[in-house]
């Protein structure tokens, strides 16, 4: 900006921008430079071209109307003496009505006015003069002009309504045929092939279909083989921009791309599904553009249904596969428990034999058999519990339970696993009887104690606390080991999930059972790391029904 008045000189260049005119007019000492966005200029030029074509078409109609009236006038001169002036007026009136069937209102009005003037000057006495001798002739002239004008207007209106009706019927038929093809196609390739064939015939252009390769990958598109043209180096960035921004290529920021193709996004409420491109031979009329938008919407909905159907079938197969795997695991677990019990009893009988005659090596082998049998028995029990939980066949038996008894039994059952650790138990005094499933809660607490013993070095302290917080029973188990990896905490209760530093031999079912047992009682369990190192597992059970506090010590 400079302190000159040259801004006013630039005003005529941008006279079609009212805001720019006002700014230039009010800036007495400020230079204003107006720069138009390229795609706006291109769109304005296209609109101007369409207006020019409409004007040329209108001029042609005026010329046709004038030529027809003059031709009828010349043809009526030799017949005037035989037909008479009044019959000639009816001929002119007929010509105006016929013209109204083929031209617009403006040319019809010109034809009516010109025919009235010619009839008055050349046929109505006195001839070659704009004078009317008799009142009947004046009334006839006025009546002729009004009737010609009204009939022309009504005929033009009827023709416009008929044209609009035909266009509406053609649009409805095209949409019906499209939806029928979309609904009747069983596969994506077949559906897009029919779509391209139908659009090629309706819009008289080449069609390119760009769709996402799968419902799970919505970041890119691929040109489908059913397309009738391939994108060149100018069209590819426009199609990419259309897909990313979800806008028509008419709004592409680079209006100087020079592409003659039109791209529309295929979008639904579930996201972007692709792009449809048309390589146009001539500009689309507004009604064709509206029909194209409707086509794009219907195609997008069909693609959305296709991808949803694929996801539904995938989920169905996954559910069926998971059901079969659960059935197989359940049946195998039941079948395995019997031989495990036999092996366990046989090993115990060998150890308890009154006259053992085994060597030291054989005794160690028997001990290994007992240890492996116990481990396999626990694994099979966990698998059975998990299958029962997921099938919904385990219902909690809620009864008032003593928290001291619960912790005492859980610690006693895991004394072998906790043999190398220092366990401290802290139970708040005067705890009430809590309504819970004793066996489920005991199993959950035992799994947490075993998990802490397995994932911490020998000699690591473990703390177990029980107290009432906000009308909830809170069982908090804290270990002072290395803790959990931060990225593992959100998945720590997932089935078969094992941390990156987990020791070998685990199955990843223990913590999943903890979550299942507690949530079956409308409770919750959470995991976190101690700031100074170690892991914290917290069980919360609601106190829906409690009895009177009692003094019980572990």
Protein Blocks (a to p, Z undefined) as FASTA:
>chain_A
ZZbfklmmmmmmmmmlmklmmmmmmmmkbccdddddfklmmmmmmmmmmmmmmmmmmmmm
mmmmmmmmmmmmmmmmmmmmmnommlmmmmmmmmmmmmmmmmcfklmmmmmmmmmmmmmm
mmmccehiacdfbfklmmmmmmmmmmmmmmmmmmmmmmmmmmmmmmmmmmmmmmmmmmmm
mmmpmbfklmmmmmmmmmmmmnopacdddddfbfklmkbccddfkbcbdcdfklmmmmmm
mmmnopafklpmblmnopabdcdddddfkbcfbdcddddfbdcdfklmmmmmmmmmmmmm
mmmmmmmmmmmmmmmmmmmmmmmmmmmmmmmmmmmmmmmmmmmmmmmmmmmpmbdcbdfk
lmmmmmmmmmmmmmmmmmmmmmmmmmmmmnopaccddddddfklmmmmmmmmmmmmmmmp
ccdddddehiacddddfklmmmmmmmmmmmmmmmpcehiacddddddeehiacdddddfb
ebjafklmmmmmpghiacfklcehieolmmmmmmmmmmmnopacdddddfkgpadddddd
ddfbccddddddZZ
